[in-house]
């Protein structure tokens, strides 16, 4: 498996999907930067992520997509509360 990592800025109240949606992935870890002011919310479905809904990733925490929950569809993220945050995306193919 090839592993690739990317740092992604998730702007306040804007959906980020480009670095997250990779249908051929076998693994993904989405980590929130420890310095973030608040959570980033993930949506595992088509359409835009919505703040305060979905899977929250709090500063310093992460969410994994792996063989136990092999979701390969669209993933999007949003930062709510009027703040921008950073997430780190690690993917395996």
C-alpha positions in Angstrom: 0.0 0.0 0.0 1.2 3.5 -0.9 0.7 6.1 1.9 0.4 9.8 1.0 -0.1 12.7 3.4 -1.6 16.2 2.8 -2.3 19.2 5.0 -5.6 20.9 4.2 -7.0 24.2 5.4 -10.7 23.9 6.2 -12.1 27.4 6.1 -14.8 28.7 8.3 -18.2 27.8 6.9 -16.8 26.4 3.6 -16.8 22.7 2.6 -13.5 21.0 1.7 -13.8 17.8 -0.3 -11.0 17.7 -2.9 -8.3 16.2 -0.7 -10.7 13.9 1.0 -12.6 12.2 -1.8 -10.6 9.4 -3.3 -12.7 6.3 -4.2 -9.7 4.0 -4.7 -8.4 4.5 -1.1 -7.9 1.6 1.2 -7.2 3.7 4.3 -7.6 7.3 5.4 -6.9 9.1 8.6 -8.3 12.6 9.0 -6.6 14.4 12.0 -7.4 17.8 13.4 -4.5 20.1 14.2 -3.9 20.5 17.9 -3.9 24.3 17.5 -7.4 24.4 16.0 -9.8 26.6 17.8 -12.7 24.1 17.6 -13.9 20.9 15.8 -14.0 20.1 12.1 -17.1 18.2 11.0 -17.0 15.3 8.5 -19.7 14.1 6.3 -19.4 10.6 4.8 -21.9 11.0 1.9 -22.4 13.1 -1.2 -23.2 16.8 -0.7 -21.6 19.5 1.4 -20.7 19.0 5.0 -22.7 21.1 7.5 -21.3 22.7 10.6 -22.4 21.2 13.9 -23.6 18.0 12.0 -21.8 14.8 11.1 -18.6 13.4 12.7 -16.8 15.9 14.9 -13.0 15.8 15.0 -11.8 17.9 18.0 -8.3 19.5 18.1 -5.7 16.8 18.4 -8.1 13.9 17.6 -8.6 11.9 14.4 -11.0 9.7 12.5 -9.9 6.6 10.5 -11.4 4.9 7.5 -9.9 1.4 7.4 -10.8 -2.3 6.8 -13.3 -2.3 9.7 -15.3 0.6 8.2 -14.2 0.7 4.5 -16.2 3.7 3.3 -15.0 4.6 -0.2 -17.6 7.3 -1.1 -17.4 11.0 -0.9 -16.0 12.7 2.2 -16.3 16.4 3.0 -15.3 18.5 5.9 -16.3 21.9 7.3 -15.1 24.1 10.1 -18.0 25.8 12.0 -18.3 28.7 14.4 -16.7 31.3 12.1 -13.2 29.9 12.5 -10.7 28.3 10.1 -9.0 25.0 11.0 -6.4 22.7 9.6 -6.7 19.0 9.1 -4.1 16.4 8.0 -5.2 13.8 5.6 -3.3 10.5 5.3 -4.4 8.1 2.6 -3.4 4.6 1.5 -3.9 3.1 -1.9 
